[in-house]
């Protein structure tokens, strides 16, 4: 049995919901960070994982990458690549959260600009779940054409 054929007719609809969920998360998060780049740069700095020179570069580029991924996922362009990059980003976010949760730091998550509180295990579970649905979309999403050509 091929992986792409599992588990049946429900898969394309579930994959679509997964893809659109990830797109909505990235669109919202990216726009919030674009609006307040200084807050996002401060959140990145507080994680204490990157050299100083990389903080502003990441604070300026990551939100636009998130919006680009959201657009690709929404309009079904480069879905597999966007899903793969989304899964990698969620993995990186989960690693950063884990490191700082173990350190015991009480810092802002920075996930959605100024709208998030301090990091917690809930945010880690959320990122792992989003990574999982990104991987599901990577393997099972057939794009919009599946729904319009049947």
C-alpha positions in Angstrom: 0.0 0.0 0.0 1.4 3.4 -0.9 1.5 6.1 1.7 -0.4 8.5 -0.5 -3.4 6.1 -0.9 -4.0 5.8 2.9 -6.6 6.0 4.5 -9.3 6.6 1.9 -11.7 9.3 0.6 -11.7 11.3 3.8 -8.0 12.0 3.5 -8.2 14.9 0.9 -10.7 16.8 3.0 -8.7 16.3 6.2 -5.5 17.3 4.4 -7.2 20.4 3.1 -8.4 21.4 6.6 -4.8 20.8 7.9 -3.3 22.9 5.1 -5.8 25.8 5.7 -5.2 25.6 9.4 -1.5 26.0 9.0 -2.0 28.8 6.5 -4.3 30.7 8.9 -1.8 30.3 11.7 1.1 31.6 9.6 -0.9 34.4 8.0 -2.1 35.7 11.4 1.3 35.3 13.1 3.2 36.8 10.2 1.0 39.9 10.0 1.2 40.5 13.8 5.0 40.3 13.6 5.1 42.6 10.6 3.1 45.2 12.4 5.4 45.2 15.5 8.9 44.0 14.4 10.6 45.5 17.5 8.4 43.4 19.8 9.3 40.4 17.8 13.0 41.2 17.9 12.8 41.5 21.7 11.1 38.2 21.9 13.8 36.6 19.8 16.5 38.2 21.9 14.9 36.9 25.1 15.2 33.3 23.9 19.0 33.7 24.1 19.7 31.3 21.3 21.0 33.5 18.5 23.9 35.8 18.1 23.0 39.5 18.2 23.6 40.1 14.5 21.0 37.5 13.6 18.2 38.8 15.7 17.1 41.7 13.6 17.6 39.8 10.4 15.3 37.1 11.7 12.8 39.6 13.1 12.5 41.2 9.7 12.5 38.1 7.4 10.7 35.4 9.3 7.3 37.2 9.3 7.4 37.6 5.5 8.4 34.0 5.2 5.4 33.1 7.3 3.0 35.2 5.1 4.5 33.7 2.0 4.0 30.2 3.3 0.4 31.1 4.2 -0.3 32.4 0.7 1.2 29.3 -0.9 -0.9 27.1 1.3 -4.1 29.1 0.7 -3.9 29.2 -3.1 -2.3 25.8 -3.5 1.0 26.8 -5.0 4.0 24.7 -4.1 2.0 23.0 -1.4 4.5 20.2 -0.7 7.4 22.6 -0.4 5.4 25.1 1.8 4.2 22.2 4.0 7.7 20.9 4.4 9.1 24.4 5.3 6.2 24.9 7.7 6.9 21.6 9.4 10.6 22.6 9.7 9.7 26.0 11.2 7.4 24.4 13.8 10.2 21.9 14.7 12.6 24.8 15.2 10.0 26.7 17.3 9.4 23.6 19.4 13.1 23.1 20.0 13.5 26.8 21.0 10.5 26.5 23.4 11.8 23.3 24.9 15.3 24.7 25.5 13.9 27.8 27.3 11.2 25.8 29.2 14.0 23.6 30.6 16.0 26.7 31.4 13.0 27.9 33.4 12.9 31.3 31.7 9.7 33.4 32.0 9.7 35.0 28.6 7.1 36.0 26.0 6.5 33.3 23.4 6.6 35.9 20.5 4.4 33.5 18.4 1.7 36.1 17.6 3.4 39.4 18.3 2.3 41.0 21.5 -0.8 38.8 21.8 0.9 35.9 23.5 1.9 35.3 27.1 4.8 33.6 28.6 6.1 30.4 27.2 4.5 27.2 28.5 4.2 23.5 27.8 0.9 24.3 26.0 2.8 26.3 23.4 5.1 23.4 22.9 2.2 20.9 22.4 0.6 23.4 20.0 3.8 23.6 17.9 4.2 19.9 17.8 0.5 19.5 16.8 1.0 22.1 14.0 4.1 20.3 12.9 2.2 17.1 12.7 -0.6 18.5 10.6 1.9 20.2 8.3 3.5 16.8 7.8 0.0 15.3 7.1 -0.6 18.0 4.5 2.8 17.3 3.0 2.0 13.7 2.4 -1.8 13.7 1.7 -2.9 17.1 0.3 -3.9 16.9 -3.3 -4.6 20.6 -3.7 -7.8 22.3 -4.8 -7.9 20.4 -8.1 -8.9 17.3 -6.3 -12.2 18.9 -5.2 -13.0 20.5 -8.6 -12.2 17.6 -10.9 -14.2 14.9 -9.2 
